Amino acid sequence: MIYRHFNAPSRAFTQFSHDIIRHPRLSSDAVRLLTWQLSLPQGARESLSRTAERARIGATAFTRAKRQLKEEGFVHERRVQIAGGRWATQQLVSSHPLTADQAAKLLAREPLPSPQVTPSPRKPAAGRPTAPPTDGHPEKDPREDTSHLPPHAEHADAVEESPRIDDARALVGALPVLSPALRHIPPGMRDELARLAARWLDAGHTPADVHEHIRHCLPGDGTPVHRPGGLVRYLLRDVPPREPSRPAPVNRLSPRLQGARECAGDHTQPMLFRPVGDETHCPACASRTVSTG
């Protein structure tokens, strides 16, 4: 038998929903990261990585916990461009799951951070000044050494403006009916999955094609799926080209051979004859059979 003794604190406390503390898909590190963030005073700008450092959560555990919080809709991020052409990351932590659209509206109300750049003391360069080169090209792709690049605007606009986005949302909404393993897709991931499914529909695939692809790739033999949203996102990431419908077979017989049939008798080479009724042997084989009988 277990006994519990609890004294309600009179100061420095935070109220949390039991749904957070007992969440079935959040690890202990994810719950600690979320509750720590929610306990910070209003206006605090402590990042998730700084909280993980203070809570003594390792790098691998922090990455896993942050991914779980994002999949469940408790954490949202977006990249914004600030003054000076720099990019900054906005993070939103909420006490209840939010969809991508809801998080975007809340983040839009927040002021953009101002760049804090301290100019370094300049030292005169040695030698005479030279003009920068005006030709040639870099030997390496600068994107190889650049992380957290902003998404291509033209690609994002194309996804948002897909005319099949409503059909894609209905497709994603029917996934729990497709398989019991897909019943626990986080609400915060449905808009993202709908945008991925819309790409399949825009490429000419039907909702039945998408469902069949997902069903075919699901693990069998009762294997549990711990992150169904991440699995569906992986399966819809690449859109294959739609196979063209096969044309009907063309009858290549010449007109003079129309109605001819291959003899079922013993011939060195295939023997065609034109039957009068439903006979299967040519006249020579038929007469040979009658004479030997």
N, C-alpha and C positions, 0 to 999 in steps of 0.2 A: 504494500500500500504506500502511496506517495502522498506526502504532506507538503503544502506550499505556504510560505509565509511572505507576505508582500506588504510593504509600507508605501503608500502613495507619496511621491516627492512633493515638497512644497515649492521648489524652485528648480530652474534649469532642467526642464523635462520637455519631451515632445510626444505628441499623440500620433500613433501609427495605427493604420487599419490592420486587422488580423489577416486580411488577404495578402498583405506584403510579407508579414513574418512567416506565414504558413504557405506561401506560394509553392506549388508542387514542382515548378520548372525553374526556380531560382536557387542557385547554390548558396551556401552560407556566406561566401565572399560577396556575391551579388547583393544579398540582403543587407550585409554590413555596409557595403558601398552606398546603397540607396538610402538606408536609414541615416547614415552619417551625413550625407548631403542634405537630406530633409531636415536634419537637426541644426544646420547652420543658420545664423541669423539672417533676416531679410536684407537683401542687398549684397551678401557675400559673393565674391567672384572666384571662389576656390574651384579649380578644375578637378575633373574626376581623377586624373593622374596624380595630382597633389594629395587628394583624399586617400587614394590607395597607398601612397607613400607614408602618410601619417598613420594609416590603419595597419601598416606592415603587411600589405598584400603584395605578393611578388608579381613580376612582370607577366608571367604566363597566366597566373590566376586572375590578374586584373584584366587581361585581354579576354579571357573566357567570361568573366563576370560582366564586363561591359557589353559583350556581344549578346548575352542573355537579356540584359536590361533593354537593349535596343530592339531585340526580337519581340519582347513582351510589351513594348510601347511605353516603358518608363523613362527612357532616355532617347533624345533626338538630337541630331547634329546637322549643321549645314555650313557650307563655306561661303563667305561673303567677301567682297572686295572693298577695302577701305581706302582712305586717302593715301596718296602716294603710290597707288598701284599695288599695294600689298594685299595679302589675303589673310583672313582671320577665321577661326572656327568658333561658331556659336553653339553652345551646349544647353539643352533644356532638360531639366530633371523634374518629373512630376510625381505626385503621390498616387496617381491612378493612370492606367494606360490611356494614351492618346493616339489618334490616327495621324498620319503624315500631314493631312490638311489642317487638322486642329493645331498641331505643333507649329506649322508654318505661320499660321495667323498669330500665335502667341509670340513667336520669335520676331515677326515683323513689327511688333510694338516696341521691342527693345532698341535702344539707341546703339548705333554701330560703335565699336571701340575705336578710340583715336590712337594712332601709332605713336609710340613713345620711343623715339630714336635720339640717342645722345651722340652728337657729332664727335668723332674722334679727332685728336690733334693731327694736323697735316704736317708731314715732313717733306721738304723739297726733294724731288727725285734727282738722282745723279745724271749728268749728261745734258745734252741739249734737247729741248722739247721736239717731239716728232708727231706728225699727224697720224691718226689711226688708219689702218688699211681699209680700203674701200672695195676690195674684191675678195674672192675666195669664199670658203664656207667652213664652218666648224667641222673638225674631224670626227667628233662624236655627237650623237643626238642628245641635246640637253635634257630631253625627257627621261633619259636613263637615270640621271642623278637627281631628279625632281620628284618628290613624294607629295601625295595629297593634291594632285592636280584638280582644278575645278572641272566639273563635267562640261562637255561640249554643249553650248547653248542650242545649237541647231538640232542636236540629237534629242535634248530634253524637250524642246518645243514640239518636235515631231511626235514624241510619245504622248505628250499631254493633249495634243490636238487630234489624236487618233479617232476616226469616226466610229471605231468598233469598241471604244472603251466601256460602254454600257454592257455590250455583249461579253466583254472580258470580265467585268465585275460579276456578271451572272455565272460565268464559267467558274470563277474562283469560289463563288458562294456555293456551288454544287459539289465542290471537292469532298466535303464530309460524307456526302451520299455515295461518292465514288468508292471510298474505302474507309473502314473504321480507323485506320492509322492516320487519317487526315482530319480527325474531328477536333484537334486542339491546335489549329493554326492561330497564332496570336492576332488579335484584331489590328494591331499596329502594322502588320505586314500585308494586309489584304490589298491596300492601294498599290503597294510596290508589285505584288504578284499580278494584279490586274494590268498594270502597265506592261509587264513582261508578256502576259498572255495576249495583250492587244497587238504586240509585234508579230505573234504567230498568226493572228487573224488577218492582219494587214498583208502578210506574205501569202495569203490564200488558203491557209489551213482552216479547217472547220473546228468548232468546239469539240466534236466527236474525235477528231484527229488528236487534239491536245489531251483530252481525257484518256484516250487509248495509249498515248505516249507515256503519260504519268503512271497509268495502271501497269503498263508493261515494265516500268523501271522500279516499281515498289518492291521491297524485299518480301520474300515469301516465307512459308513455313511458320507463320505467326511471329516473325521477328519484330520486336517493338521498334517504333520510330520515335526517338526522343525529341527530335527537332523537326517536326513535319514542315514548318514554314521554310526553314533553311533547305530542306530536301527539295521542295517544290521550286524554290528560287534557283537552285542548282540545275534542276531538270529543264527549266524554261529559259536559262541564260542564253543558250545558243539556239538560233532559229534555223533549222535545216531547210533547204529548198524543197518546195512541194513537187512531188513526182508527177510528171504529166500523165494524163490518162492514156492508156494504151489504145491505139486504133484497132478497129475491128479487122480480123484477118481478111485478106483479099484473095479471092479465088483466081489463081493464075492459070487455070486450064484454058487452052485455046477453044474457040467456039466449036471446032469440029470434034473435040473430045468431050463436050458436054454430054452427060448421061452415061459415059463409059464407066466400066467397073473392072477391077483387077480380078483375074481368074484365080480361084482357090486351088487349082490343080497344080501338078508338078511341072514347073517350067524353069529353064536355066535363067531366064530373065523375066521380070514382071511382064505379064501378058494382059493387055487391056482388050475388052470386048464390050459390045453394046447389048445388054440383055433385053429380051422381049418382055419377060415378066420379072419374077423374083429369083431366077436361076443364079447360081454362084459359080458355075463352071462354063467355060467357053464351049462352043459347039464341038470342037475336036476332042476335048476331054470328056464331054458328055457322051459322044458316040463311042469313045474308047471304053467308057464304063459300061455302056449297054452291050458292046460286043464281048467283053470279058465276062459279063454276067450271064 
